[in-house]
Amino acid sequence: MLTIESLATQGRTNLNISMASGLAARVFEIKKDFVKESLSDFRNAEHRLEYVNNIHGIEFINDSKATNINSTWWALESMIKPVIWLAGGQDKCCNYPMLQEIVKKKVKAIICIGLDNKKLIKAFSNDVRMIIETASMTEALKYSYKIAEPGDVVLLSPGCSSYDQFDDFEDRGRQFKMLVRKF
């Protein structure tokens, strides 16, 4: 039997996608064992809700491809554990109010990784108990590891472009992964 907990990707959106995939597989008479195996070991593309590591019960997820608020909303929506959110970068006239309700529900701390975080801090200063500005990915990860508790998720889903500190979103994501794996 395939359970929701055994699906490789979590969250409401991913559950809907998994159910649609299962229905399509049934229509095409694909063997149940193959479908079960596929849905339980599926891996997202690099930098798209990519599981990086679990260190002392803290999960680290790379969603560096989330360079806009809509993508970040979906990433936050898919989280089922409390989130330490690594956010910021080069602001693209972000509509942060779109995230307020989901941030209130899911985010316990925001760690800013961009060079100019005024809008980000202003948007969420009343919604989370802790917002920290950092000067580098290394510093952001050190703070996230100090703040996070077993059962939390550290989610890099910036909602902004990366050009203020990185070559591109791929460079940002690779640096995140490299640093996480050094812990």
C-alpha positions as CSV (number, residue, x, y, z in Angstrom):
1,M,0.0,0.0,0.0
2,L,1.2,3.5,-0.9
3,T,0.7,6.0,1.9
4,I,0.9,9.8,1.8
5,E,3.9,9.7,4.1
6,S,5.8,7.4,1.7
7,L,5.6,9.8,-1.2
8,A,8.9,11.3,-2.2
9,T,7.5,14.7,-2.5
10,Q,5.3,16.2,0.2
11,G,2.7,19.0,0.3
12,R,-0.7,19.5,-1.1
13,T,0.4,20.4,-4.6
14,N,2.7,17.4,-4.8
15,L,0.0,15.1,-3.4
16,N,-2.3,16.3,-6.2
17,I,0.4,15.7,-8.8
18,S,1.1,12.2,-7.4
19,M,-2.7,11.3,-7.4
20,A,-3.0,12.5,-11.0
21,S,0.1,10.5,-12.0
22,G,-1.4,7.4,-10.2
23,L,-4.7,7.8,-12.1
24,A,-2.9,8.2,-15.4
25,A,-0.8,5.1,-14.7
26,R,-4.0,3.2,-13.9
27,V,-5.6,4.2,-17.2
28,F,-2.5,3.0,-19.1
29,E,-2.4,-0.2,-17.0
30,I,1.0,0.4,-15.6
31,K,1.9,-2.1,-12.9
32,K,1.0,-1.0,-9.4
33,D,4.5,-1.9,-8.0
34,F,6.2,0.3,-10.6
35,V,3.9,3.2,-9.8
36,K,4.5,2.8,-6.0
37,E,8.2,2.6,-6.5
38,S,8.2,5.7,-8.8
39,L,6.2,7.8,-6.5
40,S,8.2,6.9,-3.4
41,D,11.7,7.5,-4.9
42,F,11.0,10.4,-7.3
43,R,13.6,13.2,-7.2
44,N,12.9,16.8,-8.2
45,A,15.1,18.6,-10.6
46,E,18.2,20.3,-9.2
47,H,17.4,23.6,-7.3
48,R,13.7,22.8,-7.2
49,L,12.7,21.7,-3.7
50,E,15.8,19.5,-3.8
51,Y,16.4,17.6,-0.6
52,V,20.0,18.2,0.4
53,N,20.6,16.6,3.8
54,N,19.3,15.8,7.2
55,I,21.6,16.9,10.0
56,H,20.6,16.0,13.5
57,G,17.0,15.9,12.6
58,I,17.0,19.2,10.6
59,E,16.2,19.0,6.9
60,F,17.9,21.2,4.4
61,I,16.0,21.9,1.1
62,N,17.4,23.8,-1.9
63,D,14.8,25.7,-3.8
64,S,17.1,28.3,-5.3
65,K,15.1,28.3,-8.5
66,A,12.3,30.1,-6.7
67,T,13.3,33.5,-8.0
68,N,9.7,35.0,-7.6
69,I,7.1,35.2,-4.9
70,N,4.7,32.7,-6.6
71,S,7.4,30.0,-6.6
72,T,8.3,30.7,-3.0
73,W,4.6,30.5,-2.0
74,W,4.4,27.0,-3.5
75,A,7.6,25.9,-1.7
76,L,6.3,27.2,1.6
77,E,2.9,25.6,1.0
78,S,4.6,22.2,0.5
79,M,6.4,22.2,3.8
80,I,4.8,20.2,6.6
81,K,7.4,21.0,9.3
82,P,8.3,24.4,10.8
83,V,10.5,26.4,8.4
84,I,13.6,28.4,8.8
85,W,13.3,30.4,5.6
86,L,16.4,31.7,3.7
87,A,15.0,34.5,1.6
88,G,16.1,37.6,-0.3
89,G,18.4,38.6,-3.1
90,Q,18.0,41.2,-5.7
91,D,14.4,42.4,-5.3
92,K,12.2,42.1,-8.3
93,C,9.5,44.4,-7.0
94,C,8.3,41.6,-4.8
95,N,4.7,41.4,-3.7
96,Y,5.5,40.1,-0.2
97,P,1.9,40.6,1.2
98,M,1.0,37.6,-1.0
99,L,3.1,35.5,1.4
100,Q,1.9,36.9,4.7
101,E,-0.7,34.2,5.6
102,I,1.5,31.3,4.7
103,V,4.5,32.8,6.5
104,K,2.5,33.2,9.6
105,K,1.5,29.6,9.5
106,K,4.7,27.9,8.5
107,V,7.8,30.1,9.1
108,K,9.4,30.4,12.5
109,A,12.4,32.5,11.4
110,I,13.6,34.3,8.3
111,I,17.3,34.6,7.5
112,C,17.9,37.2,4.8
113,I,20.6,36.5,2.3
114,G,20.3,39.5,0.0
115,L,22.3,42.7,0.1
116,D,19.2,44.9,0.5
117,N,16.5,43.4,2.7
118,K,14.5,46.4,3.8
119,K,11.3,45.4,2.0
120,L,11.6,41.8,3.2
121,I,12.1,42.8,6.8
122,K,9.3,45.4,6.7
123,A,6.9,42.9,5.2
124,F,7.3,40.2,7.8
125,S,8.6,41.9,11.0
126,N,5.1,41.4,12.6
127,D,4.7,37.9,11.3
128,V,7.7,35.9,12.6
129,R,9.5,36.1,15.9
130,M,13.0,36.3,14.4
131,I,14.5,37.9,11.3
132,I,18.2,37.9,10.8
133,E,20.3,39.7,8.2
134,T,23.4,38.0,7.0
135,A,26.2,39.0,4.6
136,S,26.8,35.6,3.0
137,M,25.4,32.1,2.5
138,T,28.0,30.8,5.0
139,E,26.7,33.1,7.7
140,A,23.0,32.4,6.8
141,L,23.6,28.7,7.2
142,K,25.4,29.1,10.5
143,Y,22.5,31.0,11.9
144,S,19.9,28.6,10.5
145,Y,21.7,25.7,12.1
146,K,21.8,27.5,15.5
147,I,18.1,28.4,15.3
148,A,16.7,25.2,13.9
149,E,15.6,22.3,16.1
150,P,15.1,18.7,15.2
151,G,12.0,18.4,13.1
152,D,12.5,21.8,11.4
153,V,13.3,22.5,7.8
154,V,15.8,25.0,6.5
155,L,14.4,26.1,3.2
156,L,16.4,28.1,0.7
157,S,13.5,29.6,-1.4
158,P,14.6,33.2,-1.9
159,G,11.8,34.7,-3.9
160,C,14.3,37.0,-5.5
161,S,17.0,36.8,-8.2
162,S,20.5,36.0,-7.1
163,Y,22.6,38.5,-9.0
164,D,23.4,40.7,-6.0
165,Q,25.7,38.0,-4.6
166,F,25.9,35.0,-7.0
167,D,26.4,34.3,-10.7
168,D,22.8,32.9,-11.0
169,F,20.3,30.8,-9.1
170,E,22.3,27.7,-9.9
171,D,25.5,29.1,-8.3
172,R,23.4,30.1,-5.2
173,G,21.9,26.6,-5.0
174,R,25.3,24.9,-5.5
175,Q,26.9,27.0,-2.8
176,F,24.0,26.2,-0.4
177,K,24.4,22.5,-1.0
178,M,28.2,22.5,-0.7
179,L,28.0,24.4,2.6
180,V,25.2,22.2,4.0
181,R,27.2,19.1,3.2
182,K,30.2,20.5,5.1
183,F,28.3,20.6,8.4
